[in-house]
Amino acid sequence: VAHTGRTVGRLGEGDWDGKVSEIKKKIKSILPGTPCDVLPDTSHLPPEHSDVVIVGGGVLGLSVAYWLKQLENRRGGMRVLVVERDHTYSQASTGLSVGGICQQFSLPENIQLSLFSASFLRNINEYLAVTNAPPLDLQFNPSGYLLLASEKDAAAMESNVKVQKQEGAKVCLMSPDQLRNKFPWINTEGVALASYGMENEGWFDPWCLLHGLRQKLTSMGVFFCQGEVTRFVTSSQRMMTTDDEMVTLKSIHEVHVKMDHSLEYQPVECAIVINAAGAWSAQIAALAGIGKGPPGTLQGTKLPVEPRKRYVYVWHCPQGPGLETPLVADTSGAYFRREGLGSNYLGGRSPAEEEEPDPANLEVDHDFFQEKVWPHLALRVPAFETLKVQTAWAGYYDYNTFDQNGVVGPHPLVVNMYFATGFSGHGLQQAPGVGRAVAEMILEGSFQTIDLSPFLFNRFYLGEKTHENNIM
Amino acid sequence: MWDLVLGDRRINSLRLVAPMWNGTRGIHRLGGAVVPEGNQKKERKMLQFLNNHFYDVEALRGYLLQREMSKVHLKNRSFTWLEEQHGPYSAGAFFILKQGGAVKFRDKEWIRPDKYGHFSPEFWNFREVPVEAVDASDCEINYEGLDNLLLLKELQSLSLQRCPHVDDWCLSRLYPLVDSLQELSLAGCPRVSERGLACLHHLQNLRRLDISDLPAVSNPGLTQILVEEMLPNCQVVGVDWAEGLKLGPEEQPQDTASPVPA
């Protein structure tokens, strides 16, 4: 209803003639036979109020939404809005991922997250059950991961495997002889030790997980919106710490969501914002004022997540390793796995720091395969000397330049922004666990099941690295 | 002793008395439906229509589904606590017999529950006698239930035919039986696909593997060839690897029953 903006005065005061003409106009519009003003169509806009706004609709954002709705005390107690800029997910890391899950990490928290995710995926039809919908088929290959270590990494691998076994992962160590016995197509030159995951490891279809989560969330009443977050409206409060320092605490109370290909935006009033924007999390954090301050202070600590481009190549090799092939990660960092029944393989390699490709677009560099990936593959698996590349694609890692581990939990100064990003290539396999941890943090105030305190934002300011040795 | 047979009998009678709920179960089970196709489709459409239009129907169906799942979980609860008192073989055998399967101890006869689910309690005395063979056809064993099955360390023959909840994840758990397992049958399991068959390569002592009639395998002929390559000492039975191949006009049909020389 259009307000004229003029205060309505008491009878006898104000603009009597104007009021009469207004009343006449209203009666005319109500009477039949005259056209009435149609209310503007806002169905494409997000709701005006939402308890939680999740920026980013990839697997991490959807996982947080799922656990928020699952763990809320009262059904319908929380309104959750997921804002995703690109509904085709053309650049989203989730869809372009290789889809692997493994427990072979050095940090106990990572191992626990991965174990929980494996049990989530195993029971996915109980967690994401929707009446009337067919059961989900994740196409999970339980073939395991085989990590190879050279002489200098062998000791680290042994201690890692000890930690993994303690946490309950089923991993075993193999000597080069055992390797040759089990996988005759491997050339064990330069390999001192190998660790092989026997259970709960393998690869699956990330699109299926995404689709299943979206379906379940729609049935649970989560709102989805296609738009871009352009502005956070915050309100600040100055408070005194125990050391008598003045600190400005900010809290976001409004999110401006801009629609695609238009200047139209919707201000969404919210109580909590979750930054699950993956490779673009740093931009969202900057919008909230994180990092705007003198360097070296907590106000000046930026979110150190940036997009890094990674290539995946698919090739065909008729004499290649057989059906039992695990995902093999070589000492050089090159990895490959089988794809389907037809002698197709896919793999890649993380480039060294100096060779990082420009993340401005997702163009594939085929020379990288020729020069940096193929020689290592051919050395490790002699059958790969003759192969034919069929296709390739590129995707982004939301790379945490500080210590390549995720950022989870609230920001110390912007009190209602929670992070669930920066997983540098293992976000997909840890998404269920991280989603549950963030939901617990929001609803209970602390981590209940898996303690992810080493992944809080504070560590960037304090300089404490939670380093993970095994990333690909 | 543990006479929870009464509970099993009640479940069996529910299956006979409430045929209309086949629709609910049919949707979430990949096969094994006994109701004829035409009836099932009509029931399904009716249920879907009601589901989409009434919250109560949706909630009721959700509840029934949860109940089905908790029944399966109850069947697969852990019996490992029996191990201390009666030894691993008896504990594992008890689990299989409760599920409706049959066990064979070394040098003894097959122990099979009758149609009421009763079985003879003589196996509690076989503390040191290992279980040689297990026939768990049509049992509702799932991933958690395998904890109990893996107590039988010297198992030589395992039959998981037509088990509705045995899927690829379960197959990846069978590797502890590598030393003893010689015969494995997965015929008719609706959830086993070629991805699960890939993790059978640990079972190097396997001599006979039955992978016939697996609806979830995308290309049975090619899978048969790849599994034969993966397990060279094993006779892989069940799929005619020439099926799906078109013969040329001059070729004579080969004798596909004879094994192909490597």
HADDOCK unambig.tbl for C-alpha pairs under 7 A between the chains (distance, minus, plus):
assign (segid A and resid 131 and name CA) (segid B and resid 58 and name CA) 6.79 0.50 0.50
assign (segid A and resid 131 and name CA) (segid B and resid 61 and name CA) 6.84 0.50 0.50
assign (segid A and resid 131 and name CA) (segid B and resid 62 and name CA) 6.16 0.50 0.50
assign (segid A and resid 132 and name CA) (segid B and resid 48 and name CA) 6.32 0.50 0.50
assign (segid A and resid 134 and name CA) (segid B and resid 27 and name CA) 6.70 0.50 0.50
assign (segid A and resid 134 and name CA) (segid B and resid 28 and name CA) 6.72 0.50 0.50
assign (segid A and resid 135 and name CA) (segid B and resid 28 and name CA) 6.28 0.50 0.50
assign (segid A and resid 141 and name CA) (segid B and resid 195 and name CA) 4.91 0.50 0.50
assign (segid A and resid 141 and name CA) (segid B and resid 196 and name CA) 6.61 0.50 0.50
assign (segid A and resid 142 and name CA) (segid B and resid 169 and name CA) 6.50 0.50 0.50
assign (segid A and resid 142 and name CA) (segid B and resid 172 and name CA) 6.24 0.50 0.50
assign (segid A and resid 142 and name CA) (segid B and resid 195 and name CA) 6.88 0.50 0.50
assign (segid A and resid 142 and name CA) (segid B and resid 196 and name CA) 6.53 0.50 0.50
assign (segid A and resid 142 and name CA) (segid B and resid 199 and name CA) 6.72 0.50 0.50
assign (segid A and resid 143 and name CA) (segid B and resid 198 and name CA) 6.77 0.50 0.50
assign (segid A and resid 143 and name CA) (segid B and resid 199 and name CA) 5.82 0.50 0.50
assign (segid A and resid 199 and name CA) (segid B and resid 172 and name CA) 6.01 0.50 0.50
assign (segid A and resid 199 and name CA) (segid B and resid 173 and name CA) 6.63 0.50 0.50
assign (segid A and resid 322 and name CA) (segid B and resid 230 and name CA) 6.69 0.50 0.50
assign (segid A and resid 323 and name CA) (segid B and resid 198 and name CA) 5.48 0.50 0.50
assign (segid A and resid 323 and name CA) (segid B and resid 226 and name CA) 6.25 0.50 0.50
assign (segid A and resid 323 and name CA) (segid B and resid 230 and name CA) 6.66 0.50 0.50
assign (segid A and resid 324 and name CA) (segid B and resid 198 and name CA) 4.99 0.50 0.50
assign (segid A and resid 324 and name CA) (segid B and resid 199 and name CA) 6.29 0.50 0.50
assign (segid A and resid 324 and name CA) (segid B and resid 201 and name CA) 6.21 0.50 0.50
assign (segid A and resid 324 and name CA) (segid B and resid 230 and name CA) 6.87 0.50 0.50
